[in-house]
Amino acid sequence: MQKENLMSSAGLWLGIASVFLFEFSIVPILAIIFSVIGIYNGIKNGKQNWQAWIGLLLGIVYLVVRISMGHVDR
């Protein structure tokens, strides 16, 4: 049975959620945190962790988008 890297999967899903929920800055930040932990676990276990890399990329991109938008005045 193959052991899964749950942090990588969580980072990927939070990265995907960042696409839709980037207005809430916590979602991209959590995607970055979980992805970094997943990358570290993958390196430590010698496994491929493409999910964590994609989650990290999406988290960073949408955090930058959120920061560049600034505050939205109503």
C-alpha positions in Angstrom: 0.0 0.0 0.0 1.4 3.4 -1.0 1.6 5.9 1.8 0.1 9.3 0.8 1.5 12.7 1.6 -1.6 14.3 3.0 0.0 17.7 3.4 0.7 17.7 -0.3 -2.9 16.9 -1.1 -4.1 19.5 1.3 -1.8 22.1 -0.2 -3.1 21.2 -3.7 -6.8 21.5 -2.7 -6.1 24.8 -0.8 -4.3 26.1 -3.9 -7.3 25.2 -6.0 -9.6 26.8 -3.5 -7.4 30.0 -3.7 -8.5 30.5 -7.3 -12.0 31.1 -6.1 -11.5 32.3 -2.5 -8.4 34.5 -2.8 -10.4 37.4 -1.3 -9.9 35.6 2.0 -6.2 36.0 2.4 -6.0 33.0 4.8 -6.7 30.5 2.0 -3.6 31.2 -0.1 -1.5 31.5 3.0 -2.7 28.0 4.2 -2.0 26.6 0.7 1.6 27.9 0.9 2.1 26.5 4.5 0.6 23.1 3.7 2.5 22.8 0.4 5.9 23.7 2.0 5.3 21.1 4.7 4.3 18.6 1.9 7.4 19.4 -0.1 9.6 18.9 3.0 7.9 15.5 3.7 8.3 14.4 0.1 12.0 15.2 0.1 12.5 13.5 3.4 10.7 10.3 2.2 12.2 10.5 -1.3 8.8 10.7 -3.1 7.6 12.8 -5.9 5.4 15.7 -4.6 4.0 17.4 -7.7 0.8 18.2 -5.8 2.7 20.3 -3.2 4.5 22.2 -5.9 1.3 23.0 -7.8 -0.4 24.0 -4.5 2.6 26.2 -3.6 2.5 27.9 -7.1 -1.3 28.6 -6.9 -1.0 29.8 -3.3 1.8 32.3 -4.2 0.1 33.5 -7.4 -3.3 34.2 -5.7 -1.7 35.7 -2.6 0.1 38.2 -4.9 -3.2 38.9 -6.7 -4.8 39.5 -3.4 -2.1 41.9 -2.2 -2.1 43.7 -5.5 -5.9 44.3 -5.3 -5.5 46.0 -1.9 -8.7 47.0 -0.1 -11.9 47.2 -2.1 -14.0 50.2 -1.2 -17.7 49.8 -1.4 
